[in-house]
């Protein structure tokens, strides 16, 4: 393939589920990306993908990776398969874009990093909401030095996460289910980015309050950083209060929403629920493509960064700066393509050799925090970390 700005990145997709559908607008609308193949065990998504993109859709990742024309693979399969699928793709010389969480264990994360190193391919983990433009703008404001050092970060999100249609494994923590594995990656990545990356200790508590959905639906955590800053994380996915109220009723996906739109009526992950989930997914009878207009920037609930001289609050429209009794918005233009930042980082890594921020070491450090949260909740007390990395 040609080098330079005109190079097209031929991307294969492993897994045509929810993660793929929310990344699809960025992948399909970016002129640098060609969706060149897919792997998915279900027939309906394969049929739609093949028709929509005039590209082969296979049942297995092995068949997808055997296609020599594909440059990179987006691993969007269920969490418990990330490690094995990433290593298969790397062994075929494919660059790796991996959905969060990177994997379920640190050993698996290390094996994925080593497989990419041996194959000489790039590894980027995303999407997490630390890619969002308002978070990047907040980081730029911090790095300007105008507001002094970061001292404290508060991240808070209330959603209906646990009551959206789920497969049984998504309610099984041993298989990567639950709010900690699924949702904490967003908050941890955000606070690590804004706090400099190097978390020293973690203390956490988790809540599993519905016997019909027996996994963590809520958590709270205190993270201390090596430089003395600290962050508090709170998440509740039980579908009562909705913290989008704090974001002027802009949803996580950047769309306007009405108050009270939750999935709280759902109960256990039975056959009917699984059917409903697949019907809403790519290729399903009730699938609806994301709208192309009227979007604000995506977010993951309320975040407030307390610096020495100001508080910074990322919003879907920019960053609010609270200083000396006054508040002003540092505005951002609306997104042209949602999640374009993910494609930018991955493309620049593969085509231009620019070291990505969200590489394997960064994602492994985030996963170390997530696993420490589960351990702290289980055993009590602080957990000290050993695999943290700072910002490049």
C-alpha positions as a printed Julia matrix, in Angstrom:
392×3 Matrix{Float64}:
   0.0     0.0    0.0
   1.16    3.59  -0.55
   2.46    5.59   2.37
   1.3     9.05   3.32
  -1.98   10.84   3.76
  -3.69    9.04   0.85
  -3.13    5.58   2.27
  -6.3     3.62   2.95
  -6.32    1.35   5.98
  -8.12   -1.88   5.18
  -9.83   -2.89   8.42
 -11.41   -6.18   9.39
 -13.93   -6.32  12.22
 -14.08   -9.25  14.65
 -17.49   -9.1   16.31
 -20.54   -7.3   14.88
 -22.28   -6.58  18.18
 -22.92   -3.47  20.26
 -19.33   -2.22  20.33
 -19.16   -2.35  16.54
 -22.45   -0.48  16.12
 -21.29    2.48  18.22
 -17.94    2.64  16.4
 -19.53    2.12  12.98
 -20.22    5.82  12.2
 -16.56    6.69  12.77
 -15.29    3.72  10.75
 -17.76    3.99   7.86
 -17.52    7.76   7.38
 -13.75    8.17   7.65
 -12.22    8.29   4.14
  -8.99    6.73   5.45
 -10.76    3.51   6.49
 -12.04    0.7    4.26
 -14.21   -1.86   6.02
 -12.75   -4.85   4.21
 -14.05   -7.88   6.08
 -15.7    -9.18   9.21
 -15.95  -12.21  11.47
 -19.15  -13.0   13.37
 -20.77  -16.32  14.36
 -24.34  -15.04  13.79
 -25.59  -15.14  10.21
 -27.8   -12.03  10.19
 -25.01   -9.5   10.9
 -22.76  -11.23   8.37
 -25.39  -10.89   5.67
 -25.91   -7.19   6.4
 -22.17   -6.44   6.56
 -21.47   -8.2    3.26
 -24.29   -6.31   1.55
 -23.52   -2.92   3.1
 -19.77   -2.93   2.52
 -19.35   -5.35  -0.39
 -16.84   -7.24   1.7
 -16.56  -10.84   2.88
 -18.01  -11.76   6.27
 -16.68  -14.95   7.87
 -17.81  -17.13  10.75
 -14.39  -17.2   12.45
 -11.61  -14.75  13.17
  -9.13  -17.24  11.72
 -10.8   -16.94   8.33
 -10.87  -13.16   8.58
  -7.18  -12.97   9.46
  -6.22  -15.31   6.63
  -7.19  -12.54   4.2
  -3.84  -11.03   3.2
  -5.48   -7.83   1.95
  -6.53   -6.79   5.46
  -4.09   -4.5    7.3
  -5.67   -4.35  10.75
  -8.38   -5.96  12.85
 -10.8    -4.29  15.24
 -11.36   -6.76  18.1
 -14.95   -6.14  19.21
 -15.79   -9.65  20.41
 -16.99  -10.42  23.97
 -14.45   -9.47  26.63
 -13.37  -13.0   27.49
 -12.2   -13.55  23.89
 -10.09  -10.39  23.46
  -6.78  -11.97  24.43
  -7.05  -15.03  22.18
  -8.43  -13.08  19.22
  -5.82  -10.33  19.48
  -3.03  -12.9   19.47
  -4.49  -14.65  16.42
  -4.66  -11.36  14.54
  -1.13  -10.37  15.56
   0.23  -13.74  14.42
  -1.22  -12.95  10.99
   0.57   -9.59  10.97
  -2.54   -7.46  11.56
  -2.43   -4.21  13.5
  -4.76   -4.28  16.5
  -7.56   -1.97  17.58
  -9.07   -3.6   20.67
 -12.26   -2.69  22.49
 -12.11   -1.96  26.19
 -11.49   -3.67  28.53
  -8.24   -4.9   27.02
  -8.56   -8.35  28.63
  -9.66   -9.98  31.88
  -6.24  -10.61  33.45
  -2.89   -8.85  33.52
  -1.22  -11.99  32.18
  -3.51  -11.83  29.15
  -2.7    -8.12  28.68
   1.02   -8.9   28.81
   0.62  -11.73  26.3
  -1.21   -9.41  23.89
   1.51   -6.77  24.19
   4.19   -9.39  23.55
   2.32  -10.8   20.54
   2.09   -7.32  19.0
   5.77   -6.65  19.72
   6.89   -9.92  18.14
   4.74   -9.31  15.07
   5.85   -5.68  14.74
   2.27   -4.39  14.73
   0.59   -1.5   16.5
  -1.81   -2.09  19.38
  -4.38    0.54  20.42
  -7.16   -0.05  22.96
 -10.36    1.94  22.46
 -12.96    3.18  22.55
 -12.91    4.52  26.07
 -14.3     7.95  26.85
 -10.81    9.25  27.57
 -10.65    9.73  23.78
 -13.49   12.29  23.93
 -12.64   15.79  22.71
 -13.78   17.56  25.93
 -11.45   15.32  27.96
  -8.6    16.11  25.57
  -9.37   19.83  25.89
  -9.38   19.55  29.7
  -5.99   17.84  29.52
  -4.65   20.63  27.29
  -5.86   23.22  29.8
  -4.12   21.33  32.6
  -0.9    21.03  30.61
  -0.95   24.76  29.86
   0.06   25.33  33.48
  -2.37   28.24  33.85
  -4.44   26.53  36.53
  -1.72   24.85  38.56
  -1.34   21.19  39.39
  -4.21   18.7   39.55
  -5.13   18.0   43.16
  -8.43   16.09  43.0
 -10.74   14.55  40.39
 -14.37   13.55  40.85
 -16.1    11.28  38.33
 -19.77   10.35  38.76
 -22.21    8.48  36.52
 -25.72    7.1   37.09
 -27.22    5.04  34.23
 -29.53    2.12  33.44
 -26.56   -0.04  32.4
 -27.58   -3.18  34.27
 -31.08   -3.28  32.8
 -30.28   -2.98  29.13
 -30.79   -6.28  27.26
 -27.96   -8.62  28.25
 -26.56  -12.01  27.33
 -25.95  -14.27  30.36
 -22.16  -13.77  30.25
 -22.66  -10.01  30.58
 -24.11  -10.67  34.03
 -21.26  -13.0   35.02
 -18.24  -11.19  36.51
 -15.97  -14.2   35.93
 -16.55  -13.73  32.17
 -15.97   -9.99  32.17
 -19.54   -8.98  32.93
 -20.81   -6.35  35.32
 -20.3    -2.64  35.8
 -16.66   -2.81  36.89
 -15.32   -4.65  33.84
 -17.7    -2.9   31.45
 -17.89    0.65  32.71
 -14.96    1.39  35.02
 -12.57    1.3   32.06
 -14.11    4.59  30.91
 -13.83    6.36  34.26
 -10.41    4.95  35.13
  -9.01    5.91  31.74
 -10.4     9.45  32.12
  -9.04   10.07  35.6
  -5.68    8.47  34.79
  -5.37   10.72  31.73
  -6.27   13.89  33.64
  -4.26   12.88  36.72
  -1.05   11.99  34.89
  -1.48    8.24  34.61
   0.38    6.85  37.59
  -2.07    5.52  40.18
  -0.41    4.39  43.4
  -3.23    2.78  45.41
  -6.86    1.76  44.99
  -9.61    1.25  47.56
 -13.08    0.3   46.38
 -16.5    -1.07  47.24
 -18.96   -2.68  44.83
 -22.69   -3.33  44.92
 -24.6    -6.33  43.52
 -28.16   -5.7   44.63
 -30.38   -7.64  42.24
 -30.42  -11.44  42.54
 -31.85  -11.77  39.05
 -28.85   -9.92  37.63
 -26.06  -11.24  39.88
 -23.11   -9.05  39.05
 -21.72   -5.69  40.09
 -24.17   -2.96  39.21
 -22.44   -0.2   41.16
 -19.06    0.76  42.54
 -17.2     3.5   44.35
 -13.44    3.87  44.38
 -10.7     6.09  45.73
  -7.54    6.3   43.62
  -4.39    7.97  44.89
  -1.69    9.08  42.46
   2.05    8.95  42.96
   2.26   12.76  43.1
  -0.33   13.02  45.9
  -3.4    13.84  43.81
  -6.47   11.65  44.27
  -9.65   10.75  42.42
 -13.06    9.49  43.51
 -15.12    7.38  41.12
 -18.8     6.59  41.55
 -21.0     4.56  39.25
 -24.55    3.23  39.61
 -26.19    1.29  36.79
 -29.49    0.43  38.49
 -31.58    2.81  36.43
 -33.22    5.12  38.96
 -31.41    8.48  38.92
 -29.92    9.51  35.56
 -26.83   11.72  35.78
 -27.4    12.96  32.22
 -29.45   15.51  34.12
 -26.05   17.07  34.92
 -25.21   17.16  31.2
 -28.28   19.14  30.09
 -29.93   15.86  29.03
 -27.28   14.98  26.49
 -26.79   11.22  26.41
 -23.48    9.36  26.58
 -23.61    9.04  22.78
 -23.96   12.82  22.37
 -27.66   12.84  21.5
 -30.45   14.86  23.09
 -32.66   12.7   25.3
 -35.82   12.99  27.36
 -35.73   12.66  31.16
 -36.69    9.24  32.44
 -35.55    7.2   29.43
 -34.28    4.04  31.17
 -34.46    0.28  30.73
 -35.34   -0.34  34.39
 -38.18   -2.73  33.5
 -35.76   -5.5   32.41
 -35.19   -8.42  34.78
 -33.15  -11.55  34.12
 -31.12  -12.46  31.03
 -33.61  -15.0   29.73
 -34.15  -16.2   26.18
 -36.62  -13.41  25.43
 -34.15  -10.77  26.54
 -31.35  -12.25  24.46
 -33.61  -12.22  21.4
 -34.46   -8.58  22.11
 -30.76   -7.71  22.38
 -29.96   -9.35  19.04
 -32.94   -7.71  17.35
 -31.55   -4.29  18.32
 -28.01   -5.2   17.24
 -26.46   -4.81  13.81
 -28.33   -7.03  11.36
 -31.32   -7.41  13.65
 -34.92   -6.59  12.7
 -35.08   -3.62  15.1
 -31.58   -2.26  14.39
 -31.44    1.49  13.77
 -28.32    3.21  12.49
 -27.03    6.13  14.53
 -28.12    9.58  13.27
 -25.59   11.63  11.32
 -26.55   15.07  12.65
 -27.51   16.95  15.78
 -24.73   15.45  17.87
 -22.76   16.94  20.71
 -19.56   15.38  22.03
 -19.89   12.09  23.85
 -19.3    11.86  27.59
 -19.25    9.5   30.56
 -21.08   11.43  33.22
 -19.91   14.3   35.37
 -16.18   14.89  35.76
 -14.7    17.74  37.79
 -10.94   18.33  37.92
  -9.81   20.41  40.88
  -6.56   22.19  40.09
  -4.71   24.56  42.4
  -6.3    27.67  40.84
  -9.5    26.46  39.15
 -12.0    23.64  38.7
 -12.46   22.24  35.19
 -15.62   20.41  34.1
 -15.74   18.73  30.66
 -19.17   19.0   28.98
 -20.57   17.83  25.63
 -20.03   21.4   24.33
 -16.58   22.19  25.77
 -14.98   22.69  29.17
 -16.4    24.87  31.93
 -13.72   26.75  33.86
 -14.63   27.83  37.41
 -12.18   30.38  38.79
 -12.26   33.29  41.26
 -16.04   33.2   41.6
 -16.72   33.21  37.86
 -17.51   30.5   35.32
 -16.86   30.48  31.59
 -17.13   27.9   28.83
 -14.1    27.06  26.72
 -16.2    25.9   23.73
 -15.64   23.11  21.25
 -17.23   22.89  17.8
 -19.65   19.97  17.36
 -18.06   16.69  16.3
 -17.85   16.08  12.58
 -17.71   12.31  13.07
 -18.35   10.74  16.5
 -15.34    8.93  17.94
 -13.1    10.21  15.17
 -10.36   10.58  17.8
 -10.08    6.79  17.99
  -9.52    6.5   14.25
  -7.04    9.39  14.31
  -4.88    7.75  16.97
  -4.98    4.32  15.36
  -4.37    5.58  11.82
  -1.47    7.77  12.92
   0.1     4.85  14.76
  -0.19    2.44  11.83
   0.51    4.77   8.9
   2.79    7.4   10.43
   4.41    5.45  13.25
   3.28    7.95  15.89
   3.34    6.22  19.26
  -0.26    6.0   20.51
  -1.29    7.12  23.97
  -3.81    4.29  24.4
  -1.28    1.55  23.71
  -0.98   -1.82  25.39
   0.98   -0.54  28.37
  -1.57    2.23  29.0
  -4.52   -0.16  28.72
  -2.83   -2.73  30.94
  -2.35   -0.04  33.59
  -6.06    0.81  33.38
  -6.94   -2.87  33.69
  -4.68   -3.14  36.73
  -6.79   -0.46  38.42
 -10.02   -2.29  37.47
  -8.76   -5.58  38.88
  -7.55   -3.77  42.0
 -11.05   -2.36  42.48
 -12.53   -5.85  42.43
  -9.83   -7.15  44.77
 -10.22   -4.27  47.22
 -13.99   -4.74  47.3
 -13.53   -8.45  47.91
 -10.74   -8.32  50.5
 -11.01   -4.84  51.99
  -8.21   -2.31  52.27
  -5.91   -0.6   49.82
  -4.32   -2.35  46.84
  -0.93   -1.03  45.72
  -0.2    -1.03  41.98
   2.92   -2.04  40.05
   2.21   -1.61  36.32
   1.31    2.06  35.98
   2.6     4.31  33.22
   2.49    8.06  32.75
   1.49   10.19  29.78
   3.77   10.24  26.77
